[in-house]
Amino acid sequence: MISWIGRNWYLLVAAVVVLFVVVTAAIAFLKLPTSTQITALKEWLKYAVTLAEKELGSGTGQLKLRMVYDMFVEKFSWLAGYISFDTFSTYVDEALEWMKGQLSSNTAISTLVSGAVRTESNGTEEEI
């Protein structure tokens, strides 16, 4: 056992450093005021619903919700126990409304999601 530790001491140090960083980040987030935590979560949800829209397309509301929830649980498993699914669903709806507005007004996001570029001269879309 001691010889194993001697040969692999760098793995133990790396594990301790990673654990320290994760715990420090979690504590820092939990120390933020609740409103700041919710704002940070809502900003992340904008990113997550945009990815879900890109992958699943429109008309797949429940599938998008499921995909975003799975992403949330994977990334923030420690936070998932504190937010009810109904509250989470409301936050996702807000992020979807933001994304819909962005799709109609922001060419970069529209291109990211659809892969098509809207040309200003004739209003048509071309696949890229």
Salt bridges, closest charged atoms under 4 A:
GLU43 OE2 - LYS46 NZ 2.96
GLU53 OE1 - LYS64 NZ 2.36
ASP70 OD1 - ARG66 NE 3.88
GLU94 OE1 - LYS42 NZ 2.97
GLU97 OE2 - LYS100 NZ 3.94
GLU125 OE2 - ARG118 NH2 3.49
